[in-house]
Amino acid sequence: MALVFLNTLDPVTWEKRVHFVVFWQHSHFKHRPLLRPLWWTLAMSLLATFSVSTGVSQEAEKSGKLITLEGPLTAAEVVRIQRAVRLILDDHLTNGKRPVLIFEIRPGASQYEECRKLVHFIRNTARPGAENTIAYVPEPLTGHKIMIALACQELVMHTDASIGNITGNNVPKPDSDQRILYRDLARDRNWPEALVLGMLDPDLEIYRTETPDGSRFTLPDDKAIATGPRAIYKPRGEPLILKSRQCRTLSLAKLIVPSRAEIAAHYQLPRQATLDDPTLGVTPEAVVIHVDGVLDPIMRGVLFRSIDRALSLDKNLIIFRIDSPGGLVDASFDIANRIKDLREIRTIAYVPKGTEALSGAAFVALGCDEIYMDPESIIGDAGPVKFDQGGMFEHAEEKFVSLVAKQIGDIAEFNGRPRALAEAMVNRNLVVKEVRNKLTNQRSFLSDQELRNQNNPDHWEVQRIITTENLFLTLNGHEAEACTLIDGLVHNQYELWEQIGISEAPPEMKRTWVDTLVYFLNSGLSAFLLIFLGTSLLFMEISVPGLSIAGIGSSLCFMLFFWSRFLGGTAGWLEVLLFLAGIVFLSIEIFVIPGFGIAGISGILFLFSSLILASQTFYLPRSPQQWGVTMNSISVLLGALLLCMVAALVMGKYAHRLPLFRQLVLSNPAPSFSGSPNPSGKSNGLAYSGYISPFQHFLGKQGTAVTDLRPAGKAQFDSAFLDVVADGYFIPMGQAVQVIEISGNRIVVKQV
C-alpha cells in the first residue's frame, strides 16, 4: 500500500512526506537503536521505488522534432528552418520542456553563406533552447552542408552514409574566413582540426602521428607535435571522405543506425519525433482524399490522379480518409508506396468511427506519416488470399506470404512503426510480444526472431503476447494506440483538425468527370459496346471507301477503349502498340499483298492480344482467378465480334432500304440483267448489278494483275489500279485479266 501510495505523489508532496518520515523515525526510534536499520532500509526502498517511477515518467515526457534539410539550401529555406525551430522552442517553452532537435541533412549543393547563416542560428538559438541538437546524415554528404552537422552537438549517421569532400566538386577553394569557421567548429565539437580542414581542402596532406599522448591527426606544419613517427593518412590532392564506420571508430559519430526508428529508441523519444513534417514553419494547406471501396487498378488510378491534383495545387498536407475492405495486393502496395514516397508532403491516415482499414487498406494507412483512428474503428487483417480450383478463397502460399510480410514490414519500419506488428497483419503464424528493457525501461513490440537478434536478449522481459494463434492481427483504435501503431485517437474530424494543427475543415478532393467516365468505360458492358461499335464502323469504312464518318467513329471507339484502360491501370503502351501493329499488318495484307498470309494472321493475333491484355493486369493467367478474368475478356471480345458479323450481314442485305444509307447507294431504275447490250443484240457474257457502279465503264476491259490474286489483289487497267477479286481461281502476278462482273465496289476478273 505504501509503495503504491508514494508512487502517486508529485515530487514536492513526496519531499514533504520524506522530511516528515525522517523526523518521525528520529523522534520515535531515538530510544530503540536496534530498530533503526530496519526503518532506514524501508525508507530507502521507498525512495528508490519512487525515484524509478519518477524517472520513467520523466523519460516518457521527453519530446523532440525532426527538421529535414532537403536539397540545396536557399535563403528562403534558411528562413523556413529558423521559423520552424523558433515555433518548436516556443511551443515546448510553454509546456516547460526543452525539446531534442534532430536536423536531417540530405545532399544538395549549397552556398557557403546560406550554410553559415544556419550554423550561426543553430549555435546561438537552437542549442541554448533545446535539450540536445542532433545532426542525422542518412546519405553520403558533401559540400558546405557538412558545417551544419558540425554545428550540432551530436552526429548520427546512417549505415551507408559518409561525410567529406567539402570543396572538391566544383566548389571554390576555401578562403581564410572559411578556414577560420571550420577550425572553430572543430574545436567546439572537439574534433581533430586536421581532419576537418582535410575535408575542406583536398590539397592538404594529413598525417596520423604518434605522440606521447597517443595517435593524433596533424598537418605538415604541426611541428610541435610531429616529433613522433607519422604516416600519411590523406595524400595531397585527394578528397577526404569518412564513412560512417570510420566516424564511429574515431568517436566523431555518436551512433550508426539503419533507420530513424533507432534514433527515437536510443534517445528515448516518441516515434513522432523522427517523422518528416513539411508543414513546419509554413501554413498548413490541407486537402482530404477519400480511400473507399475495393482497391483495384481503377481505384489506384483515381487516387494517383487525386494526389497529382493536390500537388498541382501546392498542398503540403494530405489527409486520406479510409474506409475500405482492401483489394488487390499489387494495387494496394502501389498506393502505399506512392504515399510513402511523398517526402515533401505531410500525409495522414484517418479511420473514422464505424469504418475499417482492412487488408490492402491497412497497407495504405501504414504508408502515411501519421495515423489517427476512432476508438471503435479497425485496422489489420491483411492476410493474402487466392482462389482455389473450385473458385473458393484460400490462404496464399507461405512463400508469397513471406514476400508480402517483408514489403509491409519495410513500409512500417520506414515510418518508424513496429515492424513485427505490420508483419503479423499478414502472417497469422507470427507471434508478437510486448517487451520491456530492464535497464532503460524502453518498451517495444518484437517477434521471437527479432528478440533473439537483439544485442542483449536477456535484457528484455516479456510483458504480454499481442497476437492470437492462427489469426491475422486486427486492432481497434484503443489497441492500436496501446501498441504505438497509431499516433492518436480522435472521436470525430474536428478533434483531428485540432490534433494536426489546422483551424478549419480542409476541402475534399472530389472525383472528377474523368474518374466517373473511367469507371463507366471499364465495365464489361462498355467494353462490349466499344469493341462492337469500333469493329462495325471499321467494316463499314472498308466496305464503302470514302465514308470518313465511319472511320472517325471507329477510331474514337478504340481510343476510348484504350484510354479508359490506360487510366484504369490495366493497359499500358504495350497494348496500344500491339493494336497499332495489328492495324498495320492488316492494312499490308489488304492493300499491299492481298490474300490471307502471314501478315493477315499476325494482324488478327496482335489485335486480339491487345484487346485482351488491355482488360487485365497480367500477361498469362496463372491462377483460377486470373483464368476467369481472361475467359471473361475473351467472351466479351468474341461476343462483340459475333454481333458485328451479324450486323454486317444484315446491313449488307437491308442497308439500301434504310434512309440513313439510301443516299450512299445509287439505285438503278432499270432492273438488273445478265450480259450487256450491244449493237448486235448478242450477249457478251458479262454481268453487272442492278444499280449504277462508279466502276461500270471498266466492265469487259482487259488489264494486268500487278499482284497475286488469292483471290483478292490489284490489277491495272490502262492507267488505273483497282482492287479486284479473281473468279474462284488463283491468278499469278503479271497475267492478263478481264473484268467480267461489277457489283457495287466489287470487281470480279478472270484470267485470259
MODACOR-V143763 format. One line per field, one symbol per residue. psi: psi as a letter, one per 20 degrees, with the letter a starting at -180 (. if undefined). burial: # if it has 9 or more other ideal C-beta (glycine too) atoms within 8 Angstrom, else .. A space follows every 10 residues. Layout:
psi: ???
burial: ???
//
This chain:
psi: ghggghiiqr hghghghggg gghghhhhjh jmhhighggh ggghgggggh ggghggghhh iqrrqpopnp aqorghhggg gggggggggg ghhhjkqprp pooooqqopq qggghhghgg gghiggghiq hqppppoirp praiihhhhh hrhqppqqhj rrqalgkhnk pqqqahgggg ghhghghhik qphhgghhhg oiiqppqopp rhjapqprrh jmhhjkhrqq qphoqpipqo pprghghhhj khphqpqirh hhggggjlqq hhikqqniip jrppnqqppp nrapnahghg gggghgghhg hhjkqjopoo opnqjbbqgg gghggghggh jmhjpppppo nrpjrqmqch hhggghiqhq ppqqhirqqb mkpprrpahj jqqqqrqhgh ggggggghhg gghhjkqogh gghhhhoiip ppqpqpphgi jpproqrggh ghiqhnhiip qpgrpgrppk pqppqagggh ghjkhrirpq irhhhgghgj kqhrpqqqnq prhggghggg ijqhgggggg gggggghggh hhhnqimhgg ggggggghgh ghghhghiji qahghghggh hgggghhghg hgmqbnbggg gggggggggg hghijrjrgp pirhghhggg hgggggghgg hghggghggg hhhjhiiphh ihiipoqphq qqrpqqqrhi jqpjjqqrrj qpqijhiipi qqbppirpol iqbqqpodjp pqprpqmiqp oqpiqprppi qpndjpoprq p.
burial: .....##.#. ...#..##.. ##..#...#. .....#..## ..#..##.## ..##.#..#. .########. ..#...##.# #########. .##...#.## ######.#.# ...######. ###.###..# .######.## ########## ##.#####.. #######... #..#...##. ###.###... ########## ##.######. #....####. .#..##.#.# .#.#.....# ##.#..##.# .##.###.## #####.###. #.######## #..####### #...###### #######.## #...###### ####.###.. ########## .#..###### ###.###### ########## #####.#### ####.###.. .....#...# ##.####### ###.###### ########.# .######... #.#####..# #..#.....# .....##... .######..# #.####..## .##.###.## .#...#..#. ....#####. ##...##### ########## #..#..#..# #.##..##.# ########## #...##.##. ########## ..###.#.## ########## ######.... ...####### .###.##.## #.##..##.. #...#..... ##..#..#.. ....##.... .....#.##. #.#.##.### #.######## #######... .######... #...###### ##..#.#### #.
//
